[in-house]
Amino acid sequence: MDVDIDKLTAILAERMAAVVPDGIHVRAADGMLWYSADEGRFPGQDGSYRTGTSGTYVEINFYAHGQSDEDRIAGVAAQALSELQDYVDEATHDPWPGKRTQPRARALVRDRMLLAWYGGTDPDGSDVVLACSPVPLPDLRRLPGCDGGADHSA
């Protein structure tokens, strides 16, 4: 599969934005996912009500996760969920999306679908705390003649 990193980044931003608390924002730009919050709404890490921004380098980190494209897609999705979780936790002072503790960020590819969630090891299990909408892998394919992000394979 020839993955379009820009499509992957945009789709991850869309899926993640759909599950974050009100006032938290996720957007895609330049091979990255950017996390921000409404100014003055959350206490932030130091209690100043300035949460700043944070992000995940999807394009750079894609090739750090496994050998196959499926492993890389799942790996960078789990990394992004984890880094988003850190941002939300620091902004809100809550163990989002958990109640008392942070559930683990997870992702895998099953039946040509990217599944991403917080909670137990089984995306269909009763211990899933929060799940993103699945992503069909064909939606991440680079179209012939399109750049779609840097190619770091050797």
C-alpha positions in Angstrom: 0.0 0.0 0.0 1.3 3.5 -0.8 0.1 5.6 2.1 -0.6 9.3 1.6 0.7 10.8 4.8 -1.3 14.1 4.3 -4.5 12.1 4.0 -3.6 10.1 7.1 -2.9 13.3 9.0 -6.1 14.9 7.9 -8.3 11.9 8.6 -6.7 11.4 12.1 -7.4 15.1 12.8 -11.0 14.7 11.8 -11.5 11.5 13.9 -9.7 12.9 16.9 -11.5 16.2 16.8 -14.8 14.3 17.0 -14.0 12.8 20.4 -12.1 15.5 22.3 -13.9 17.6 25.0 -15.6 20.8 24.0 -13.1 23.6 23.8 -10.2 21.4 22.7 -9.3 21.5 19.0 -7.4 19.2 16.6 -6.2 20.2 13.2 -3.8 19.0 10.5 -1.1 21.1 9.0 2.3 20.4 7.3 2.4 16.7 8.2 1.5 17.4 11.8 -1.5 17.1 14.1 -1.9 20.3 16.2 -3.7 20.4 19.5 -5.1 23.6 21.1 -7.8 24.9 23.4 -10.0 27.8 23.8 -8.0 30.6 25.4 -8.9 31.1 29.1 -11.1 28.0 29.3 -8.8 25.5 30.9 -6.3 25.9 33.8 -3.3 24.6 31.7 -0.2 22.9 33.1 0.8 25.8 35.4 -2.7 27.1 36.2 -2.3 30.3 34.1 -5.3 29.5 31.8 -2.9 29.6 28.9 -2.7 26.1 27.4 -0.6 26.8 24.3 -0.4 24.3 21.5 1.2 20.9 21.1 1.4 18.4 18.3 2.3 15.1 16.8 4.7 14.7 13.9 2.8 12.2 11.8 5.0 12.5 8.7 8.3 12.2 10.6 7.1 9.5 13.0 5.3 7.3 10.4 8.4 5.3 9.5 9.4 4.7 13.1 6.5 2.3 13.7 7.1 -1.2 12.4 7.9 -2.6 9.0 4.6 -2.7 7.2 2.3 0.2 6.3 -0.4 -1.3 8.5 2.0 -1.4 11.5 3.1 2.2 10.8 -0.5 3.5 10.4 -1.5 1.9 13.7 1.7 2.9 15.5 1.4 6.6 14.5 -2.3 6.6 15.3 -1.7 5.3 18.8 1.2 7.8 19.3 -1.1 10.6 18.2 -3.9 9.5 20.6 -1.4 9.3 23.4 0.0 12.7 22.8 -3.5 14.2 22.4 -4.4 12.6 25.7 -1.3 14.2 27.4 -2.3 17.6 26.0 -5.9 17.3 27.2 -4.8 16.1 30.6 -2.4 19.0 31.1 -4.9 21.5 29.8 -7.9 20.3 31.9 -6.2 18.6 34.9 -8.5 15.6 34.3 -7.5 12.1 33.3 -9.3 12.3 30.0 -11.0 10.2 28.8 -10.9 8.2 32.0 -12.6 9.0 35.3 -9.8 8.3 37.8 -6.9 7.1 35.6 -5.8 7.5 32.0 -6.8 4.6 29.8 -4.1 3.5 27.4 -4.2 4.8 23.8 -4.3 1.9 21.3 -4.7 1.3 17.6 -4.6 -1.6 15.2 -5.5 -2.5 11.6 -8.1 -5.2 11.3 -9.9 -6.2 8.1 -8.4 -3.3 6.2 -9.7 -0.8 8.8 -7.7 1.4 11.2 -9.3 1.1 14.7 -8.2 3.6 17.3 -9.4 3.8 20.9 -8.6 4.3 24.6 -8.9 1.4 27.0 -8.3 -2.4 26.9 -6.5 -4.4 24.3 -9.7 -5.4 22.4 -11.3 -2.6 20.4 -14.7 -4.5 20.7 -14.3 -5.1 24.5 -16.3 -3.8 27.3 -13.3 -2.0 28.7 -13.1 0.5 25.8 -13.5 4.0 27.2 -13.6 6.0 24.0 -13.2 5.0 20.4 -12.6 7.0 17.2 -14.6 6.1 14.0 -12.8 3.5 12.0 -10.8 4.5 9.0 -10.9 2.3 5.8 -7.3 1.8 4.7 -8.2 2.5 1.0 -9.0 6.1 2.1 -5.3 6.5 3.0 -3.9 5.4 -0.4 -1.8 7.9 -2.4 -3.3 8.6 -5.8 -1.1 8.1 -8.8 0.8 11.3 -9.6 0.2 12.8 -6.2 3.1 13.6 -3.7 1.1 13.0 -0.5 4.0 13.5 1.9 7.6 12.7 2.0 8.9 9.2 1.2 11.4 8.1 3.9 11.6 4.5 2.9 15.0 3.2 1.8 
